[in-house]
Amino acid sequence: MWEERYSAADDYVFGTDPAIFLTQHKDLLVSGLSALAVADGEGRNSVYMAQQGLDVTAYEFAPSAIKRAKTLAQTKGVQVDFQNVDILQHDWPENSFDLVVGVFIQFVGPTDRRTQFDGMKRATKPGGLILLHGYTPKQLEFGTGGPPFAENMYTEDQLRSDFTGWDILECSAYEREVQEGRGHSGMSALIDLVARKPG
């Protein structure tokens, strides 16, 4: 589905600017740290992190998206290790990244989300951070982006439960206008998580 969506588009579906979530957490993007961008799409977030001086790896399934991401990185003059990965089948590396970032990766339901989160946790170094940004179920009322399935969305209670044992530095739901290409446009019901892996 995602390859069809990206290949049918004549431009960047979600634009080339990073998610506001990342720019608002710029203080966590410390030069020299290693970062993994999960289901990175067309590269807007991984490229932004590379521009901040991070050593960035990006996982993405759709070849058309990876092609655009590589073009964006070249245009911005940065290096990103783009990898064609099915994250639900991937053998995630253990304790490998200081930051693991997931922005609007809600294409899976509860069962596959457990696989997704387990991989992200595995890849995070002890003391490292997971940064997660997505939609709450109220997003279905707005219809301005994201999947049409409430079970794919996040709630504060669910995320706190999913990251039991981690140090939850931030877990908050809110509403905000989002303008990120054609893919995310309009008032949105959002949620952010920043969680530190036990050392």
C-alpha positions, 0 to 999 in steps of 0.5 A: 500500500505504501509503495503504491501511495509514494510511487503514485505521488509526483512530490513529497507526500508529507513535505520535506520539513521535519515534524514539528515534534522533532523541532520542538525536541531539538535539545535531545538531538545532540550532535554525535549521538546515533539515531534510528528513524523508524518507518521514515518515509521520504526522509524528512525526519532522518535528514533533519536529524542528520542536519543536527549532526547525528549519525542517522540510520533510517528504516523504510519499506517503500523503495519509492520513498527511499529514493526520494529520501536519498534525493532530499539528503543529497540536497541538504548535504547530509549522509543517512544510512537508508535501509529497505526494511520490513520492520515487522520481520526485521532482526532488530540490532540490540542496544545500538542507538542513542535515540530511536524515533517513530513519527506517525508510524501507526499503520499497525494494530495492537498485535503488530504494534507490540512487535514494532515497539519490542524492536524499537526497545531492543535497538535502544541503548541502555540510557537511550531514548525512544521518541514517539509522535502520533495520533490519539483516537480523537483524530478520527473526528478530524480526519486530517491524516493517519489511518481510519482505525481507532485501534491503531491510535495511541492513548496516554494510558496505553503508552505508559503501559507499553513502556512499563519499566522505562522512565517516562519523561513526557507523555502528553495528548493535545490538539494542534494544527498540522501542515505537513504536505498533503498527507497531514493537513489540518487540526489534529489530535496528537500525542507525544512520548519520550521514554528513557531505557533503564541503564 
